[in-house]
Amino acid sequence: MAKKTKLKMIPLGGLHEIGKNMTVFEYGNNIILVDCGSAFPDEEMPGIDLVIPDITYLRKNKEKIRGIVLTHGHEDHIGALPYVLQEINVPIYGTRLTLGIVEHKLKEFHLQDIAQLRVVSPGDRVHLECFVVEFIRSNHSIADAVALAIHTPVGIVIHTGDFKIDTTPIQGEMIDLTRLGELGKEGVLALCMDSTNVERAGYTMSERTVGMSFRDIFKDCEKRIIIATFASNIHRVQQIIDAAARNKRKVAISGRSMINVISVANELGYINIPSNVLIDLEEINRYPANKVVLITTGSQGEEMSALTRMAFSDHKKVEITAKDLVVISANPIPGNEKLISRVVNELFKKGAEVIYESSLAEVHVSGHACQEELKLIMALTKPQFFVPVHGEYRHLCIHKELSELMGISPQDSFIMDNGKVLEFSFDSAKINGSVPAGKVLVDGLGVGDVGNIVLRDRKHLAQDGLIVAVISLSGDNGELIQEPDIITRGFVYVRESEDLMEQMRDVVCDAVFHSVNKKARDWNSLKSSVKNQLGQFIYDTTKRSPMILPVIVEI
C-alpha cells in the first residue's frame, strides 16, 4: 500500500461528553472500531431510554470494517453493541469478562447466535488486515480492562481506554507499565488517553482502600447493611462479600443488572462467593438485621433502580427502617446529583443511617487516573502526538495543558470533536474534514425515530400542557352544530376553572364564525385561525402557552 495513505482517527462519540465512546481507525480500505458505547439521556430528553452514536459513516463503509475491539465491559463502552450489530455484524474482540457481559446483553436482543465474539487475553495480538491490535493489561473499576496498542502502517497508536494505576488491585496484576515503556522506546505515533479525572491532582486511591472502610463499617454494626454500588464493579462487590463473610452475615442481591453481572462474573471465576453466604432476596427477613447485607443497584438515584424503589416504599421485598445502614458506594455521575439527593432525603425520612459521600467514609474510589498517573503514562510512552479522549470539553482542554507540561508542543496536541477526522502520516498530523456524528435516541423499540421536533413537543407538553378543541361543523353549510368541546391535560383543573373554559369556548366559536374559508372546506386555515386566536387569548389571560390541537368533525 502506498506510503502516502494516511491513518484516519474519527471519534463518533465520547468527546465533549461522558459516554457513548466509539472511535474509528481507518487506513485505506480497512476500518477497526474501538468500543461501542451508549450514554444516559439528559434532562432535555424526556422519555428517552438510551443514547447511542450516529453510525451513518459506518453504514456507508461497512464493507471496510474488520472488527470491533473492546477495552472493557462498562455500558459507555459496550452499550450500543446490540443496535450496531443489527446493521454491522463483524467480529468483536474483548477479554473474557467483557465478552461475558456482552453475550448476556445480546441475549436480551436475541443476537447471541449471530454475534462473532472472540476472546482475547492481555498480551495477545489480533491481526485485522493492516492493523495489529495488541491488548495491554490495565486497571479500572471493572475487572479485565485493557489498553490497546494499535500497530498501523504509519506507526503505533496507544488507546488507554478507561484506566487508573492500581498497585494493589483486588484481582490480577497492576497495569502493565513495563509494556507501555517498551512501546515508548519503540516509538509511539499517538497517545489517546482517558481524560475523566484530569481535574484531580495526585493519584487515584487503590480499590483496597474501600475494603478497609467496609471492614470498619461492618465492625460492631448492629443494623442491616444495604450497599448501593455500580453493578459492574466486581471488585467492590467482592470486598462487600468478603466483609460480610468475615462478620458472619448473609448476602442478598437486588437489581436486575446487579444480578446479571454477578452471575456472569461468578460463572467465569471473576468473583469468589463462599458457600452458604448468598441468600435469596425473599429470605432476608428470616435473619436478624445484624446478620444481613443487601447489595443493590441505584447508586446514581436512577428512577427505577432498586434503591430508589426502596427509598420510596415501592420495593416489593425490602422496606427501609431505622434499623438500616445504607451506604452509597459511588460518586455522582455529573447530572445525577439531584437524583441522588432526592433518594438520600427519603432514606433519612425513614430513619435510616446513610453514608453517601466519600467525605463521610472512604466508601468509593474512582476507576480513572488522576494527574500524576496521566503524566506517568505520557512519560513512559513519549508520544509524538497527543489526543485527549473520554471527557467533556473542559476535561480535554485541561488534559491538553497537562500534555504541554510534559513537553508535547501545543500544535501536536489535538482537541477533537465527534465526527472530525484526524489524519496521521509518519511525521505529521492534522484535522482534515468531518463525517456525520451525533446522538441517536432510543425510545422503547424505536431507534432514531425520535428527533428534535418530537423532543420539543414533549418538553412543550411537560411545561405547558395540552388543549384539544373539538369543533363539530355541518357538512352542508360549514356552520357550528354544537358548542365546541374543550379538553385539557396538564393545563388547568377543569372543575375549578369553569369560567376560563367557557371563555375558551367563546373564543373558538368566534374564530369559527369569522373564518372566511369554512364554506370552502379549507379546514387547515380554520384550524390555524382557531389555534392562533385561542393561543393568544390563553397567553393574555394566563401567561401560559399550552399546545393547542384543533379537531374538526364534519357531520
TORDORO-855284 format. One record per residue (C-alpha): residue in three letters; x, y, z. Coordinates in steps of 0.05 Angstrom, whole numbers. Each point is the difference from the previous one (the first is absolute). Last residue first. Example, Ala and Ser with C-alpha at 12.3 -4.5 7.8 and 13.67 -1.06 7.14 Angstrom:
2
+-----+--------+--------+--------+
!   r !      u !      v !      w !
+-----+--------+--------+--------+
! Ser !    273 !    -21 !    143 !
! Ala !    -27 !    -69 !     13 !
+-----+--------+--------+--------+
//
This chain:
555
+-----+--------+--------+--------+
!   r !      u !      v !      w !
+-----+--------+--------+--------+
! Ile !  -1426 !    319 !    207 !
! Glu !     71 !     26 !     -9 !
! Val !     43 !     -8 !     62 !
! Ile !     57 !     51 !      4 !
! Val !     55 !    -11 !     52 !
! Pro !     40 !     61 !     23 !
! Leu !     64 !    -20 !     38 !
! Ile !     29 !     53 !     45 !
! Met !     67 !    -10 !     37 !
! Pro !     -1 !     43 !     62 !
! Ser !     29 !     70 !      1 !
! Arg !    -10 !     31 !     69 !
! Lys !     -5 !     74 !     20 !
! Thr !    -69 !    -17 !     29 !
! Thr !    -49 !     49 !    -33 !
! Asp !     42 !     31 !    -55 !
! Tyr !     33 !    -67 !    -14 !
! Ile !    -66 !    -37 !     -2 !
! Phe !    -31 !     52 !    -47 !
! Gln !     60 !     -1 !    -47 !
! Gly !     -2 !    -76 !     -4 !
! Leu !    -75 !     -1 !    -13 !
! Gln !      8 !     51 !    -56 !
! Asn !     60 !    -35 !    -32 !
! Lys !    -26 !    -71 !      6 !
! Val !    -70 !     17 !    -24 !
! Ser !     27 !     37 !    -61 !
! Ser !     49 !    -57 !    -16 !
! Lys !    -55 !    -51 !      6 !
! Leu !    -44 !     41 !    -47 !
! Ser !     56 !      7 !    -50 !
! Asn !     12 !    -75 !      2 !
! Trp !    -75 !    -13 !     -6 !
! Asp !     -6 !     34 !    -68 !
! Arg !    -70 !    -28 !    -10 !
! Ala !    -16 !     56 !    -49 !
! Lys !    -57 !     19 !     47 !
! Lys !     50 !      3 !     57 !
! Asn !     47 !     48 !    -36 !
! Val !    -21 !     68 !     24 !
! Ser !      6 !    -17 !     74 !
! His !    -38 !     51 !     42 !
! Phe !    -49 !    -50 !     31 !
! Val !     53 !    -53 !     12 !
! Ala !     46 !     48 !     37 !
! Asp !    -58 !     28 !     40 !
! Cys !    -22 !    -71 !     20 !
! Val !     71 !    -16 !     21 !
! Val !      5 !     64 !     42 !
! Asp !    -68 !    -16 !     32 !
! Arg !     22 !    -70 !     17 !
! Met !     63 !     29 !     33 !
! Gln !    -43 !     47 !     41 !
! Glu !    -41 !    -59 !     25 !
! Met !     62 !    -37 !     20 !
! Leu !     26 !     61 !     38 !
! Asp !    -65 !      6 !     37 !
! Glu !      0 !    -74 !     18 !
! Ser !     70 !      2 !     28 !
! Glu !     -6 !    -39 !     66 !
! Arg !    -33 !    -61 !    -31 !
! Val !     49 !      2 !    -59 !
! Tyr !     64 !     -5 !     39 !
! Val !     46 !     40 !    -45 !
! Phe !     53 !    -15 !    -53 !
! Gly !     27 !    -71 !      8 !
! Arg !    -54 !    -30 !    -44 !
! Thr !    -57 !     41 !    -28 !
! Ile !    -62 !    -16 !    -41 !
! Ile !    -44 !     55 !    -28 !
! Asp !    -63 !    -22 !    -37 !
! Pro !    -27 !     52 !    -49 !
! Glu !    -74 !     18 !      7 !
! Gln !    -43 !    -36 !    -50 !
! Ile !    -15 !     -3 !    -74 !
! Leu !     48 !     56 !    -19 !
! Glu !    -11 !     20 !    -72 !
! Gly !     38 !    -29 !    -60 !
! Asn !    -61 !      4 !    -45 !
! Asp !    -18 !    -71 !    -18 !
! Gly !     52 !    -42 !     37 !
! Ser !    -19 !     35 !     64 !
! Leu !     57 !     12 !     47 !
! Ser !     19 !    -32 !     67 !
! Ile !     62 !     32 !     31 !
! Val !     43 !    -38 !     51 !
! Ala !     51 !     46 !     33 !
! Val !     57 !    -40 !     31 !
! Ile !     42 !     37 !     52 !
! Leu !     67 !    -28 !     23 !
! Gly !     49 !     14 !     56 !
! Asp !     49 !     58 !     11 !
! Gln !     67 !    -28 !     22 !
! Ala !     -7 !    -75 !    -11 !
! Leu !    -38 !      9 !    -66 !
! His !     52 !     49 !    -26 !
! Lys !     56 !    -46 !     22 !
! Arg !    -32 !    -58 !    -38 !
! Asp !    -12 !     44 !    -61 !
! Arg !     73 !     22 !     -2 !
! Leu !     23 !    -73 !      9 !
! Val !    -44 !    -20 !    -60 !
! Ile !     29 !     57 !    -42 !
! Asn !     72 !    -15 !     21 !
! Gly !     -3 !    -73 !    -20 !
! Val !    -35 !    -64 !     22 !
! Asp !      1 !    -54 !    -54 !
! Gly !     74 !    -14 !     11 !
! Val !    -10 !    -68 !     30 !
! Gly !    -71 !    -18 !     21 !
! Leu !    -10 !    -62 !     42 !
! Gly !     -8 !     41 !     63 !
! Asp !     30 !     68 !    -14 !
! Val !     72 !     -2 !    -25 !
! Leu !     28 !     67 !    -22 !
! Val !     56 !      6 !    -51 !
! Lys !     50 !     54 !     19 !
! Gly !     51 !     31 !    -46 !
! Ala !     50 !    -14 !    -54 !
! Pro !      1 !      8 !    -75 !
! Val !     72 !      4 !    -27 !
! Ser !     51 !     56 !      5 !
! Gly !     57 !     32 !    -38 !
! Asn !     75 !      2 !     11 !
! Ile !     28 !      7 !     70 !
! Lys !     75 !     -5 !     -4 !
! Ala !     56 !    -47 !     18 !
! Ser !     71 !     -6 !    -25 !
! Asp !     62 !    -44 !      4 !
! Phe !    -18 !    -70 !    -23 !
! Ser !    -68 !     24 !    -26 !
! Phe !    -61 !     12 !     42 !
! Glu !    -69 !     28 !    -18 !
! Leu !    -50 !     24 !     53 !
! Val !    -71 !     -1 !    -27 !
! Lys !    -53 !     38 !     40 !
! Gly !    -65 !    -38 !     13 !
! Asn !      0 !     10 !     76 !
! Asp !     43 !     61 !     14 !
! Met !     75 !     -3 !     12 !
! Ile !     48 !     37 !     45 !
! Phe !     67 !    -15 !    -33 !
! Ser !     70 !      2 !     28 !
! Asp !     59 !      6 !    -48 !
! Gln !    -11 !     75 !    -12 !
! Pro !      3 !     12 !     75 !
! Ser !     69 !    -33 !      6 !
! Ile !      5 !    -62 !     43 !
! Gly !     51 !     13 !     55 !
! Met !    -34 !    -30 !     60 !
! Leu !    -27 !     68 !     22 !
! Glu !    -31 !      4 !    -70 !
! Ser !    -36 !    -66 !     13 !
! Leu !    -31 !     30 !     63 !
! Glu !    -27 !     59 !    -41 !
! Lys !    -31 !    -50 !    -49 !
! His !    -31 !    -37 !     58 !
! Ile !    -30 !     65 !     27 !
! Cys !    -32 !     14 !    -68 !
! Leu !    -26 !    -72 !     -7 !
! His !    -31 !      3 !     70 !
! Arg !    -32 !     67 !    -15 !
! Tyr !    -33 !    -28 !    -62 !
! Glu !    -31 !    -60 !     35 !
! Gly !     39 !    -64 !      3 !
! His !     21 !    -65 !    -31 !
! Val !     58 !     20 !    -45 !
! Pro !     64 !     42 !      2 !
! Val !     38 !     -6 !    -66 !
! Phe !     76 !      6 !      3 !
! Phe !     52 !     -3 !    -56 !
! Gln !     73 !    -23 !      0 !
! Pro !    -14 !    -43 !     61 !
! Lys !     52 !    -10 !     55 !
! Thr !    -32 !    -65 !     25 !
! Leu !     29 !     -2 !     69 !
! Ala !     -2 !     75 !     14 !
! Met !    -71 !      6 !    -26 !
! Ile !    -22 !    -59 !     43 !
! Leu !     33 !     33 !     61 !
! Lys !    -34 !     66 !    -14 !
! Leu !    -68 !    -33 !      0 !
! Glu !     16 !    -34 !     66 !
! Glu !     21 !     66 !     31 !
! Gln !    -63 !     34 !    -25 !
! Cys !    -52 !    -49 !     24 !
! Ala !    -17 !    -67 !    -32 !
! His !    -71 !    -27 !     -3 !
! Gly !    -33 !    -56 !     38 !
! Ser !    -19 !     46 !     57 !
! Val !     -1 !    -19 !     73 !
! His !    -62 !    -10 !     42 !
! Val !    -18 !    -15 !     71 !
! Glu !     56 !     41 !     32 !
! Ala !    -45 !     26 !     55 !
! Leu !    -39 !     65 !     12 !
! Ser !     40 !     38 !    -52 !
! Ser !    -12 !    -57 !    -49 !
! Glu !    -73 !     21 !      0 !
! Tyr !    -64 !    -39 !     12 !
! Ile !      4 !    -34 !     67 !
! Val !    -72 !     -4 !     23 !
! Glu !    -31 !    -21 !     66 !
! Ala !    -73 !    -17 !    -12 !
! Gly !    -57 !     37 !     34 !
! Lys !    -49 !     -5 !    -58 !
! Lys !      6 !     74 !    -12 !
! Phe !     76 !     -9 !     -6 !
! Leu !    -10 !    -50 !    -56 !
! Glu !    -47 !     49 !    -35 !
! Asn !     52 !     55 !      4 !
! Val !     54 !    -47 !    -28 !
! Val !    -45 !    -18 !    -60 !
! Arg !    -12 !     73 !    -18 !
! Ser !     74 !     18 !      9 !
! Ile !     18 !    -57 !    -48 !
! Leu !    -47 !     25 !    -54 !
! Lys !     23 !     72 !     10 !
! Glu !     74 !    -19 !     -8 !
! Asn !    -12 !    -41 !    -63 !
! Gly !     24 !     52 !    -51 !
! Pro !     74 !    -17 !      6 !
! Ile !      5 !    -74 !     22 !
! Pro !     -7 !      2 !     75 !
! Asn !     54 !    -35 !     41 !
! Ala !    -11 !    -73 !     19 !
! Ser !     -8 !    -45 !     61 !
! Ile !    -67 !     25 !     25 !
! Val !     -2 !    -32 !     69 !
! Val !    -67 !    -11 !     35 !
! Leu !     -1 !    -21 !     73 !
! Asp !    -68 !    -28 !     17 !
! Lys !    -36 !    -11 !     67 !
! Ala !    -35 !     67 !     -8 !
! Thr !    -40 !    -32 !    -56 !
! Ile !      3 !    -11 !    -75 !
! Glu !    -49 !    -51 !    -27 !
! Val !     26 !    -54 !    -47 !
! Lys !    -41 !    -53 !    -38 !
! Lys !    -49 !     35 !    -46 !
! His !     39 !     65 !     -7 !
! Asp !    -43 !     63 !     -7 !
! Ser !     11 !     28 !     69 !
! Phe !     33 !     63 !    -29 !
! Ala !     70 !    -16 !     27 !
! Met !     -6 !    -74 !    -20 !
! Arg !    -21 !     19 !    -71 !
! Thr !     59 !     47 !     -5 !
! Leu !     47 !    -55 !     26 !
! Ala !    -26 !    -51 !    -52 !
! Ser !      7 !     45 !    -60 !
! Met !    -61 !     27 !    -37 !
! Glu !     15 !     74 !      8 !
! Glu !     75 !     -4 !     -1 !
! Gly !     29 !     30 !     64 !
! Gln !     72 !    -10 !    -24 !
! Ser !     18 !    -54 !     51 !
! Gly !    -64 !    -36 !    -20 !
! Thr !     20 !    -73 !     -4 !
! Thr !      1 !    -44 !     62 !
! Ile !     43 !    -42 !     47 !
! Leu !    -39 !    -19 !     62 !
! Val !     38 !    -22 !     62 !
! Val !    -34 !    -41 !     55 !
! Lys !     20 !    -26 !     68 !
! Asn !    -10 !     64 !     40 !
! Ala !    -72 !      4 !    -23 !
! Pro !    -16 !    -69 !     29 !
! Tyr !    -14 !    -53 !    -54 !
! Arg !    -65 !    -27 !    -29 !
! Asn !    -17 !     69 !    -27 !
! Ile !     55 !     -6 !    -52 !
! Glu !    -27 !    -64 !    -31 !
! Glu !    -38 !     31 !    -59 !
! Leu !     64 !     32 !    -25 !
! Asp !     30 !    -69 !    -10 !
! Ile !     61 !    -17 !     41 !
! Leu !     75 !      3 !    -14 !
! Val !     46 !    -18 !     57 !
! Asn !    -11 !    -75 !      4 !
! Ser !     62 !    -15 !    -42 !
! Pro !     51 !     55 !     -9 !
! Ile !    -10 !     45 !    -61 !
! Asn !     63 !     10 !    -40 !
! Ile !     -5 !     48 !    -59 !
! Tyr !     34 !     -1 !    -67 !
! Gly !    -10 !    -74 !     -9 !
! Leu !    -37 !      1 !    -66 !
! Glu !    -66 !    -24 !     30 !
! Asn !      7 !     47 !     59 !
! Ala !     13 !     60 !    -45 !
! Val !    -59 !    -17 !    -44 !
! Ser !    -47 !     -9 !     59 !
! Ile !     27 !     63 !     34 !
! Val !    -13 !     39 !    -64 !
! Asn !    -72 !    -25 !     -8 !
! Ile !    -20 !      7 !     73 !
! Met !     27 !     71 !      3 !
! Ser !    -35 !     18 !    -66 !
! Arg !    -66 !    -27 !     26 !
! Gly !      2 !     35 !     68 !
! Ser !      4 !    -31 !     69 !
! Ile !     52 !    -50 !     26 !
! Ala !      0 !    -33 !     69 !
! Val !     60 !    -13 !     44 !
! Lys !      0 !    -37 !     67 !
! Arg !     42 !     26 !     57 !
! Lys !     53 !    -37 !     39 !
! Asn !     44 !     62 !     10 !
! Arg !     57 !    -27 !    -43 !
! Ala !    -52 !    -25 !    -51 !
! Ala !    -30 !     70 !     -5 !
! Ala !     68 !     34 !     -8 !
! Asp !     19 !    -49 !    -55 !
! Ile !    -67 !     10 !    -35 !
! Ile !      9 !     75 !      2 !
! Gln !     71 !     -7 !    -26 !
! Gln !    -23 !    -44 !    -57 !
! Val !    -55 !     50 !    -19 !
! Arg !     52 !     56 !     -4 !
! His !     44 !    -44 !    -43 !
! Ile !    -58 !    -17 !    -46 !
! Asn !    -15 !     73 !    -13 !
! Ser !    -49 !    -13 !    -58 !
! Ala !    -63 !      6 !     43 !
! Phe !     21 !     69 !     23 !
! Thr !    -11 !      8 !     74 !
! Ala !    -56 !      2 !     52 !
! Ile !     15 !    -32 !     68 !
! Ile !    -54 !    -19 !     49 !
! Ile !     23 !    -20 !     70 !
! Arg !    -50 !    -27 !     50 !
! Lys !     18 !     32 !     66 !
! Glu !     41 !    -25 !     59 !
! Cys !     66 !     26 !    -27 !
! Asp !     58 !    -24 !     45 !
! Lys !     48 !     -2 !    -59 !
! Phe !    -37 !      5 !    -66 !
! Ile !     18 !     73 !    -10 !
! Asp !     73 !     -9 !     18 !
! Arg !      8 !    -60 !    -46 !
! Phe !    -36 !     38 !    -55 !
! Ser !     49 !     57 !      6 !
! Met !     59 !    -48 !     -8 !
! Gly !    -33 !    -30 !    -62 !
! Val !     -8 !     70 !    -28 !
! Thr !     74 !     13 !      6 !
! Arg !     12 !    -65 !    -37 !
! Glu !    -26 !     33 !    -63 !
! Ser !     65 !     40 !     -1 !
! Met !     -1 !     75 !      4 !
! Thr !      4 !     43 !    -62 !
! Tyr !     64 !     40 !     -2 !
! Gly !     17 !     74 !      6 !
! Ala !    -41 !     57 !    -27 !
! Arg !    -71 !     -7 !    -24 !
! Glu !    -24 !     39 !    -61 !
! Val !     25 !    -55 !    -47 !
! Asn !    -48 !    -50 !     30 !
! Thr !    -41 !    -17 !    -63 !
! Ser !     55 !     14 !    -51 !
! Asp !     15 !    -72 !    -25 !
! Met !     58 !      1 !    -49 !
! Cys !     12 !     -5 !    -75 !
! Leu !     75 !     -3 !    -11 !
! Ala !     29 !      9 !    -69 !
! Leu !     60 !    -22 !    -42 !
! Val !     34 !    -40 !     55 !
! Gly !     72 !    -19 !    -10 !
! Glu !     34 !    -66 !     16 !
! Lys !     24 !     30 !     66 !
! Gly !    -71 !     22 !     17 !
! Leu !    -25 !    -70 !    -17 !
! Glu !     48 !    -28 !     51 !
! Gly !    -25 !     49 !     52 !
! Leu !    -72 !    -20 !    -13 !
! Arg !     22 !    -73 !      7 !
! Thr !     33 !     14 !     67 !
! Leu !    -60 !     40 !     25 !
! Asp !    -43 !    -62 !     -4 !
! Ile !    -57 !     23 !     44 !
! Met !      1 !    -35 !     68 !
! Glu !    -10 !    -74 !      7 !
! Gly !    -60 !    -45 !      9 !
! Gln !    -57 !     11 !     50 !
! Ile !    -10 !     50 !     55 !
! Pro !     52 !     47 !    -30 !
! Thr !     59 !     23 !     43 !
! Thr !     41 !     45 !    -46 !
! Asp !    -62 !     30 !    -31 !
! Ile !     18 !     46 !    -58 !
! Lys !    -65 !     26 !    -31 !
! Phe !    -36 !    -16 !    -64 !
! Asp !    -56 !     14 !    -49 !
! Gly !     24 !    -18 !    -70 !
! Thr !     75 !     12 !     -6 !
! His !      3 !      5 !    -76 !
! Ile !     72 !     -5 !    -24 !
! Val !     12 !     14 !    -74 !
! Ile !     62 !    -32 !    -31 !
! Gly !     26 !     23 !    -67 !
! Val !    -16 !     15 !    -73 !
! Pro !    -18 !    -71 !    -23 !
! Thr !    -39 !    -11 !     65 !
! His !     14 !    -34 !     66 !
! Ile !    -58 !     15 !     47 !
! Ala !     24 !     -6 !     72 !
! Leu !    -63 !     -8 !     41 !
! Ala !    -15 !      7 !     74 !
! Val !    -36 !    -55 !     36 !
! Ala !    -53 !    -10 !     53 !
! Asp !    -11 !    -70 !     27 !
! Ala !    -33 !     20 !     65 !
! Ile !    -42 !     62 !      7 !
! Ser !     18 !     63 !     38 !
! His !     63 !      6 !    -42 !
! Asn !     71 !    -29 !     -4 !
! Ser !     35 !    -19 !    -65 !
! Arg !     32 !    -60 !    -35 !
! Ile !     19 !     16 !    -72 !
! Phe !    -35 !    -28 !    -61 !
! Glu !     38 !      7 !    -66 !
! Val !    -39 !     16 !    -63 !
! Val !     35 !    -12 !    -66 !
! Phe !    -32 !     41 !    -56 !
! Cys !     14 !    -10 !    -74 !
! Glu !    -49 !    -58 !     -5 !
! Leu !    -27 !    -11 !     70 !
! His !     55 !    -39 !     36 !
! Val !    -15 !    -10 !     74 !
! Arg !     56 !      1 !     51 !
! Asp !     -4 !    -30 !     69 !
! Gly !     37 !     28 !     60 !
! Pro !    -62 !      9 !     42 !
! Ser !    -49 !    -54 !    -19 !
! Val !    -48 !     -7 !    -60 !
! Val !    -69 !    -30 !    -10 !
! Arg !    -32 !      6 !    -69 !
! Leu !    -75 !     11 !     -3 !
! Gln !    -32 !     -5 !    -69 !
! Ala !    -72 !     17 !     15 !
! Ile !    -53 !    -38 !    -40 !
! Asp !    -23 !    -48 !     54 !
! Gln !      2 !     51 !     57 !
! Leu !    -45 !     49 !    -37 !
! His !    -66 !    -15 !     34 !
! Phe !     -3 !     72 !     26 !
! Glu !      1 !    -20 !     73 !
! Lys !     52 !    -53 !    -18 !
! Leu !     45 !     56 !    -25 !
! Lys !      8 !     28 !     70 !
! His !     21 !    -67 !     29 !
! Glu !     50 !     -8 !    -56 !
! Val !     28 !     69 !     12 !
! Ile !      9 !    -13 !     75 !
! Gly !     38 !    -65 !    -16 !
! Leu !     37 !     38 !    -55 !
! Thr !     28 !     49 !     51 !
! Leu !     13 !    -54 !     51 !
! Arg !     40 !    -43 !    -48 !
! Thr !     40 !     57 !    -33 !
! Gly !    -23 !     33 !    -64 !
! Tyr !     -3 !     -6 !    -75 !
! Ile !    -64 !      7 !    -41 !
! Pro !     -2 !    -29 !    -70 !
! Val !    -45 !     37 !    -49 !
! Asn !    -76 !      6 !     -6 !
! Ile !    -16 !     71 !    -21 !
! Glu !    -74 !     15 !     -3 !
! Gln !    -30 !    -40 !     57 !
! Leu !     69 !      1 !     32 !
! Val !     -5 !     75 !     10 !
! Tyr !    -63 !     -3 !     42 !
! Pro !     22 !    -57 !     46 !
! Leu !     70 !     31 !      5 !
! Ala !    -23 !     69 !     24 !
! Gly !     12 !    -15 !     74 !
! Ile !     72 !    -26 !     -7 !
! His !     45 !     59 !     19 !
! Asp !    -46 !     46 !     39 !
! Glu !    -33 !    -63 !     27 !
! His !     63 !    -23 !     34 !
! Gly !     32 !    -66 !    -23 !
! His !     71 !     18 !    -17 !
! Thr !     47 !     21 !    -56 !
! Leu !    -40 !    -28 !    -58 !
! Val !     25 !    -11 !    -71 !
! Ile !    -51 !     -1 !    -56 !
! Gly !     20 !    -34 !    -65 !
! Arg !     21 !      3 !    -73 !
! Ile !    -44 !     58 !    -24 !
! Lys !     12 !     16 !    -74 !
! Glu !    -64 !    -30 !    -27 !
! Lys !    -39 !     42 !     51 !
! Asn !     23 !     65 !    -31 !
! Lys !    -66 !     36 !    -12 !
! Arg !    -31 !    -32 !     61 !
! Leu !     61 !     20 !     41 !
! Tyr !     -6 !     73 !    -19 !
! Thr !    -74 !      1 !     19 !
! Ile !     17 !    -31 !     68 !
! Asp !    -29 !     55 !     44 !
! Pro !     21 !    -17 !     71 !
! Ile !    -49 !    -27 !     52 !
! Val !    -46 !     34 !     51 !
! Leu !    -46 !    -41 !     45 !
! Asp !    -69 !     -2 !     30 !
! Ile !    -31 !     65 !    -25 !
! Gly !    -65 !     22 !     33 !
! Pro !     21 !     72 !     11 !
! Met !     66 !     18 !    -34 !
! Glu !     21 !     69 !     27 !
! Glu !     13 !    -31 !     69 !
! Asp !     56 !    -41 !    -29 !
! Pro !     -3 !    -69 !    -31 !
! Phe !     51 !    -50 !     25 !
! Ala !     56 !    -19 !    -49 !
! Ser !     17 !    -59 !    -45 !
! Gly !     64 !    -33 !    -20 !
! Cys !     33 !    -35 !    -59 !
! Asp !     74 !     -7 !     15 !
! Val !     59 !      8 !    -47 !
! Leu !    -22 !    -11 !    -71 !
! Ile !     43 !    -27 !    -56 !
! Ile !      0 !     23 !    -72 !
! Asn !     37 !    -25 !    -62 !
! Asn !     -3 !     24 !    -72 !
! Gly !     56 !     51 !      7 !
! Tyr !     14 !     10 !     74 !
! Glu !    -57 !     14 !     47 !
! Phe !     -5 !      3 !     76 !
! Val !    -70 !     15 !     24 !
! Thr !    -14 !     18 !     73 !
! Met !    -62 !    -14 !     42 !
! Asn !    -15 !     23 !     71 !
! Lys !    -74 !     11 !     13 !
! Gly !     14 !     32 !     68 !
! Ile !     21 !     64 !     35 !
! Glu !     -1 !     57 !    -50 !
! His !     43 !     50 !    -38 !
! Leu !     31 !    -61 !    -33 !
! Gly !    -25 !    -71 !     12 !
! Gly !    -34 !    -13 !    -67 !
! Leu !     14 !     -9 !    -75 !
! Pro !     74 !     14 !      8 !
! Ile !     36 !     -4 !    -68 !
! Met !     73 !    -19 !     -3 !
! Lys !     27 !     -5 !    -71 !
! Leu !     66 !    -30 !    -20 !
! Lys !     24 !     32 !    -64 !
! Thr !     19 !    -34 !    -65 !
! Lys !     62 !     33 !    -29 !
! Lys !     41 !    -62 !     15 !
! Ala !    -36 !    -37 !    -55 !
! Met !    -26 !    -69 !     18 !
+-----+--------+--------+--------+
//
